[in-house]
Amino acid sequence: MTAAGYIIDDSLDFIEDQQKQEAAEQAAAESGTKLSLSFPTSVAAKSATPKAFGPGSSNGSLRYPLDILDKESDYMYFEFFNYEPPFKKAANLSNALDSYNKSARGDSPATNLPKILLYMPEGVTTSYKADWTGKKFSNIAAGLLTTGAALAEADVKKAMDVFGSTAGNALGRFGDQAATSAINKLISSVTGDSITNADIFSSVGGAILNPNAELIFGGHDLRTFRVKFLMVPYNEKEAIQVDLITRSFKKAMLPKINTSNSGFFTGTAVSAGTEAAAGNHGWIGLPNLCRFTFMRGDKPHPFLTQYKMCAITDYDVSYTPDGVYASTYKGYPVATQIEIGFIETKLVYDEDIKATGASY
């Protein structure tokens, strides 16, 4: 299933036959029971033991609370992926945006980490930032830039005319500039005052050179996002889920001393079962990346801003969110709070924004 330029794992497909589902809901309502939508086995199977970190654990999922899923649920869905170097292979896609996003499409899932489903947190906000700055151009610089624009349009005659006019104006002001510079140096040598040519023009002539200020676009930034979850398990099953969720994010953000890549230039892969050799030679593997999706039922939320693949920049775990430590008779913390900082691995462009449905 594809939405807003990114791929949502097929394991989040719900019951295809909507009529059967509606009939089941009606029957459940008549019997006074609440019906939750069913997940396929690949996701419905909850990872309930530390074996969740083993190979193939991505076939299961962790969640808090355990009954998070039903037809109208809004929640966050986390998936983990191996880092794909952006310049490892030449892109061969239909357009520049596809090529740019290629290394963060999620083609290499992390097989040692489960998927995670968590309730919708507080403070869901998104910020976009563009770098616009004011830039001042002298008349000479402005004229020469105009010359360059004319040359870019292959209008040589216009470029020569503009250059001649600019040069003439510059020569006409040469005497004023020279006199002002001489006065400035004299004042500085006698009194030590630090003044500018603009100060002299303004105080003597009552005018200054036109600054030709223009607003110039300097680029835009990668988006960042912070999210906080307070988890208070109500039984041992939820306590196990909370513990594994906490450990999963730890593992995802940390580098690996055993890596399958043994060199930068050679790119020689270490044979299966001997990944430690790369670490012994001074290489470490990069942390996993995370893609989180705001979900509504079985689909990306159509009205909340989505994010491209992200890296985890920081991760805080508190076992005393209320300021007092307490644990159950088996030792599980009564409450655990996690706070995660993300930074997007790719910039968002105009073409990424869709008119309807889930979008960045």
C-alpha positions, -999 to +999 in steps of 0.1 A: +000+000+000+015+033-011+005+068+002+020+103+000+052+090-017+061+065+009+053+028+014+032+016+043+040-020+051+016-045+036+012-061+070-011-032+080-038-043+055-071-050+073-100-072+063-107-067+026-143-076+027-159-044+042-194-059+041-184-088+063-167-064+087-197-042+090-219-071+095-196-084+123-196-049+139-234-048+139-236-083+154-211-073+181-231-041+188-262-061+192-245-085+216-232-056+237-195-064+230-168-042+214-153-054+182-117-045+172-104-049+137-082-079+130-046-077+118-030-103+097-009-128+117+023-110+107+014-080+128-013-093+151+013-116+168+026-095+196+062-099+206+060-108+242+095-120+251+131-107+247+133-129+216+117-100+198+152-088+190+161-119+171+161-125+133+126-122+119+113-102+148+099-076+124+071-101+117+057-093+151+048-060+167+049-042+200+022-019+212+009+002+240-018+001+250-025-035+240-060-026+228-049+003+207-064-009+174-099-005+162-115+010+131-114+046+144-081+045+162-056+073+157-021+061+166+016+062+156+032+034+137+070+030+139+091+009+115+129+005+115+152+003+085+189-002+077+207+030+067+211+032+029+241+054+018+226+081-005+255+079-030+262+042-029+246+035-062+236+057-092+200+065-092+179+055-122+145+069-116+119+089-134+127+124-120+150+143-097+127+140-067+125+102-070+162+100-073+167+122-042+143+102-021+156+068-033+179+061-004+151+067+022+122+048+006+125+019+031+138-008+008+159-024+035+138-032+067+157-040+099+150-076+105+161-076+141+136-050+153+098-053+156+073-027+145+059-005+172+024+009+176+018+037+202-011+059+211-013+094+196+008+117+218+002+152+229+018+181+211+017+169+175+031+199+157+051+203+125+074+232+116+088+242+082+116+267+080+129+286+050+161+307+050+152+341+036+178+369+042+181+406+031+211+412+009+224+447-001+239+453-036+259+483-047+247+499-079+277+485-097+270+450-084+233+453-093+242+465-128+267+437-134+242+411-121+217+425-146+244+421-173+248+385-163+210+379-166+211+394-201+239+371-211+220+341-197+192+351-221+217+352-249+210+390-254+246+402-259+236+437-271+215+443-240+243+430-218+268+455-234+243+484-230+238+476-194+275+472-187+282+506-204+256+524-184+268+508-151+304+516-158+295+552-167+275+557-134+304+542-115+329+567-130+305+595-122+306+586-085+343+579-084+352+615-073+326+614-045+339+581-032+375+591-033+368+624-014+348+606+012+375+580+017+401+607+022+380+625+048+373+592+066+411+584+068+419+620+080+392+619+108+404+584+119+441+595+121+434+627+140+405+618+164+404+580+162+367+581+155+354+551+135+328+562+109+317+549+076+314+565+042+276+563+046+279+584+078+298+610+059+274+611+030+244+613+054+259+640+077+273+662+049+253+656+018+220+645+034+219+613+013+235+579+011+241+555-017+211+533-026+216+500-008+196+481-034+183+457-007+167+425-020+153+394-003+172+364-013+163+327-007+191+307+009+175+273+011+154+254+037+162+230+065+156+194+075+126+191+098+129+180+133+103+163+155+100+154+192+075+130+207+069+119+243+050+089+256+040+080+291+033+043+295+016+029+327+010-008+322-021-023+337-009-059+337+021-081+332+015-084+294+016-046+290+046-043+312+065-067+289+054-047+259+066-014+275+100-029+284+105-042+249+094-009+233+119+009+255+147-015+245+138-014+208+143+024+205+176+021+223+188-005+198+176+014+168+195+046+176+229+031+185+257+021+161+267-015+156+302-028+163+295-059+142+287-047+107+283-064+074+304-039+056+342-044+061+355-014+041+347+020+026+363+017-008+362-020-014+326-025-001+335-061+006+307-078+025+316-100+054+305-135+050+275-147+071+283-153+107+316-133+107+303-098+110+326-092+139+356-091+115+346-056+103+345-043+139+379-058+145+393-038+116+379-005+130+346-002+112+313+002+129+278+000+114+255+030+113+223+031+135+190+022+121+166+047+106+130+051+117+099+059+097+069+068+118+034+073+103+004+089+119-023+064+113-061+064+113-074+028+113-056+009+086-044+040+065-021+070+070-040+098+086-053+121+058-051+153+078-019+151+098+015+160+084+036+129+076+074+126+077+099+110+055+125+086+069+141+099+101+172+094+122+169+093+160+190+121+174+183+116+211+163+093+233+154+098+270+139+072+293+125+081+327+114+054+352+102+081+376+080+104+355+061+114+387+092+120+407+088+089+428+102+054+420+078+025+422+078-010+408+056-041+407+062-072+427+081-086+396+102-055+393+086-038+363+084+000+367+050+012+375+054+040+349+079+046+321+082+078+300+102+080+268+110+110+248+124+107+213+140+133+190+140+128+152+155+146+123+143+139+088+169+125+064+155+142+033+142+177+026+106+183+017+098+200-016+068+216-032+062+185-053+060+163-021+028+181-010-004+165-022-037+182-026-057+156-007-050+126+015-019+118+035+009+142+027+042+157+040 
